[in-house]
């Protein structure tokens, strides 16, 4: 009987806990329902300011600095400041002598939960880090919100001309909640004079521009097949500083290939000398490739360095083939061997220079 009573007591406690959990869940759901519906509509914190829709929100994004660039992950790191401004007559303070209300950091975050704001979403980044924020509400209902953002942004890269490529990097910002029928961004400009704020050694920032357009998205309107949001885009046009790759990859490869042409000035009978030069060039070439391969982008198409690498392997293979021919098939034809060596020594270096120039600069 004791065992059955204990079991019943445990079942009773378990049922009680389950009912408490259900009641708590219902209470939270009811609270959210009251907040978002309020019996008659959406709560004030989500309801757009009164007046004509869509609400116009002025935005500008200032670049503080590019701090990282990863070709393999197709991302770039940036520190930016985002400034927003809109009007909400519900926040106006008509009292005489009223001053703007200022909120910083946590106070700004708490105040935003009580008022309407655009609810920004950074489209091409996962989880941006907000470094600081400030909110100012003027007596006339004008709201200004500024926040600092540090994040790693995804970008579509075209690396076919790597390491002489030019990249267009973008930061894309939408509203998470409101479609373009409710909210539209307006480019406030004033962000094009920050070109000097670039701390990367391998990218040269040439131009900054911003624009607003309409983009498709999901947001919270998942029941609608085609949803459109106003999107603010900050665009950076960059040129790669290719000095490192030229000195560490391209120049060594060209020198190795040029060294392989020395075999045409060695007597065809000295086979081991020719073979040693070709083997040394091949080992130097492969060693250079292994040393720098981790710094090269992993893409499915051929870059300039990839094409130059294949061309150099082709020249080494041609030199090896010529050595095999004159030491086997034409072994007993010294005049032909000498003539072939002369032709190769005369024409292959210029052809190699032309090929390298075309691959590097065209």
N, C-alpha and C positions, 0 to 999 in steps of 0.2 A: 504493500500500500504506500510505503514511503517513496519508493521509486516512481510509482505512477503519479503521486502528488507533485514530486519535483519536476517530473516531465511536464505535467500540466502547467505548473508555475512558469517553467521556461517557455512553453508555447504561448502562455499569456503575455509574458514580457516581450517575446518576439513579435506577437501580433500588435501589441501596443506600440512598439518601435516602428513597425511598418506603417501603422495608421498615422503616427506622428510625421513620418517622412512624407506620406501622401498629402497630409494637411499642409505641411510646409511647402511642398511643390505647388499645391493649389493656390496657396497664398501668394507665392512668387508670380505664378501665372496671372492671377487676378490683378496683382500690382502692375505687372507689365501691360496687361490689357487696359487698365485704367489709364496708364501713362500714354499708351499709343492711341487709344480710342477716346478716352475721357467721356465716354457715353455719347458724344456727338461728333468726334473727329480725332485728328492727331493732336498730341499734346503740344504745348507752346514751344518746347525745345526742338521739335521737329517741324513744326508748321513754319513755312516761309514767312518773311515779313509781309505785312499787309500792303496791298497795292498791286500794280500790274505785274504779271508774270511774263517771261522768266525774270528772276532776280539777277541783276548785273553785279558781278563780283570782280573788282579790279585785282589783278595779280601781277606780281613781278618776282622773279627768282634771281638772286645774285650768286654768282659763283665765287666762293672763297678760295678754292684750290682743287686741282686734280691731284689726288694723292696716290693713285695706283692704277695700273692697267695690266690686265691679264689676257693675252691672246688665246690661251688654251681654254679658259673658262668663258671667254667672250664677255668680260665684265670690266668696268672701270669704277674706281672709288672717287667720290667727290664730297666736299663740304660745301653746303649751300645755305642760303637764307631765303625763306619763303615769306613774302609779305602780301597780305590780303586786306581788302577794304570793301565794306558794303554798308548799307543803311538799313536800320531797323527802328521804325518810329516807336515801337513798343518800349524801347530802351531809353527814349528821350527823357530828359529831366528838365521840365520847364521852370523850375525854381530859380529865382533871381540870384545871380552870383554862383550858380552851380559850376563845378569844375569837373574836368574829365576824370573818370574812374580808371585807375591803373591797376593791373594785376600781373604778377610775374610768376613764372615757373608753376609750382603746384597750385597756387591761387588761380592762375589763368586757366589751368586744366579744369579745376572745379567749377569755375564760372562758366566755361564753355558747355558744361553739362546742363546748365540751366537756361541757356539761350540757343537760338538758332545759329548754326554756322555751316559752312559748305561740306564738312566731313570729308577731308581730302583722302585720296588714295593714290599712292605712288605706284603706277602701273607696272613699271619694269624693275621693281626691286621687291625683295621678300619682306624684310622687316627693318625699316629705317630707324635709326636711333635719333631721338629728339634730344639735342644738347641743351637747349634753353628755349623759352617761349615768353612772350609778353602780349598782353591784351589791353587795349585802351578803348573805353566807351565814352564818347563825347556827349555833352548835354543835348546836342541836336539829334542824337541817335546814330551818329556815324561810328562804326566799329572798325578798329584796326587791329590786326592780329599778325604777329611776326614770330617765326620759329626757326631755329637752327637745326639742320638735318645733316647727319653723316650716314652714308649708305654706300653699298656696292650695287651699281646699276647694270642691268643686262643690256646688251646692245648687239645689233646685227653688224658683223664685221665682214668686209670684203678684203681678203688677204692675198689675192692673186698677185699683187705687185709687191708683196712683202720681200725685203724690208724697205722698199721705196713706196709704200702704200700711203694713202690718205684715207682717214676714217672720219665718219660723221657720227658723233655720239649724241644720244638724246636722253633727256629726263622728261618723262611723261606723267602728267598729273591730271586726275579726274576727281569728280565727286563720287563717293561710294554710294550715296543714297539717292541723289537727285538727278534725273535725266535733264536733257537740254530744254524740255518744256517748262521746267521749274527753275533751273539755274544755268546761267551762261557765264563763262569767264571772259574777262576783258583784259587784253594785254596792256599793262601800264608802262611797259618799256623800262628804260633806265638801267638796263643790265648789259649793255654792249661795251661798256668802258672797263670791263674787268678782265681783259685779255692777259694782262701782265700777271694775274694771280694764277700762276701755273707752276707747280713744284715738281713736275716730272722731267726726268732727263731724256727719256726716249720718245716723248711726244712734244711737238711744238704747236701750241694753240694759236690758230690763225684768225678765227672769226667766231663770234657768238651772236646768235639771233634767237628770237622767240616768236611764237605765233600761236593762235588759238584756232582750232577746227573742231568739227563734230566727228566723234569716233564711236564705233560700235562697242558694246560691252554688255556685261550681265548685271553687275551690281546686285540689288535686291529685287529687281523686277524680273524674276526668273519665269514668271508665267507669260511674259510677253516674248514672242519669238524674236522680234527685232527691236532692241533697245539702243538708244543713242544718247551719248553723253558729251557735254562740252569738255574738251581736252586742251590743256595748256602744255606746250612743248618748248623746252629749252634745248637748243641745238648747238653743239660745238663742232667746228670744222678743224681738224688736226692734221698735221703732217708728221710722219715718223722721223725722228733724228736717227739716221741709219748708220752713223759713224761706227758704233760698236760692231754691228754685223759686217760692215765692210772690212774692218781691220781684223776681226776674229774669225771670219768665215770666208768671205769672198776672196780677199787678197791671198790668204794661204792656199786656197784651192787653185787659183790661177798660177801661183808660183809652182805648185806641185806639177800641174799639167805642163807648164813650160819646161820644167826639169826633165820631163819624160822625152822631150824632143832631142835631148842630148844623145840619144842612142843612134840617131841618124849620122852622127859625126864619129862614131866608133866603128872600127873595122868589122864587117859582118862575120868574120871568122871568130871574133872574140864574143862568143855567145854568152858566156857566163857574165861578162861585164854588162852586156845589154840586159840580161835577165835580172841582175842585181839592181840596176837602176830602176827598171820597171817595178820590181818587187818593193823597193824602198819607197817609190812614189805612191804605190797602191797602199802600203801600210801607213804612210803619212796622211794620205787622203782619208782612209777609214778612221784613223785616230782622231783627225780633226772633226769628222762627222759625229763620232761618239762623244766628243768633248762638248759639242754645242747642241746636240739634239734635244736636250731638255729645255732649251730656250727657244726652240722653234715651234710654231703652231701646229697642232694636230688637226689637219683639215683633210677632206676627201679629194680636193682638187690640188693641182700643182701650183706652187708659188714660184717666184723668180729664183729663189735659192734651190728649189727642187729641180727646176729645169736646168739650171747651171750645173747642179750635181750630176744629173743624168748625162749632160753633154760632156763633162769631164771624164766620167766613166767610159763614155763612147770613145774619146780621144785615146785614153789609156788602152782600151781594147783594140783600137786600130793600130797603135804602136806595137802591141803584142802580136797581132795578126801579121803585120809586116815582118817582124822578127822571125816568126815561124816560117813564113813563106821563103825568105831568103836563106834560111838555114836548112830547109828541107827540100822543097820543090826546086828552087833555083840554086841548090848547093853547088852544082858543077857549072854554073853560068856566072862567073865573076863579073863580066861586063854588065849583065842585066842587074845583078845585085847592086853594083855601084851606081847604075843609072836610077834604079828605084830609090836608093838612099838619097841621091841628089834631088830627085823630084820631091820626095817627102820633106827634106830639109828646106827646100825652097818654098813650097806651097802650103804645107800644113800649118806652120806658125801664123802666116797671114790669115788663113781660113779660120783658125782658132780665134784670133783676135776679132775678126768680123762676127763670128758666131757669139762670142762672149759679149760683144757690144750690143748686138741685137737682143740677146736675152736680158741684158741688164737695163737697157735704156729704151727699148721699143715696147 
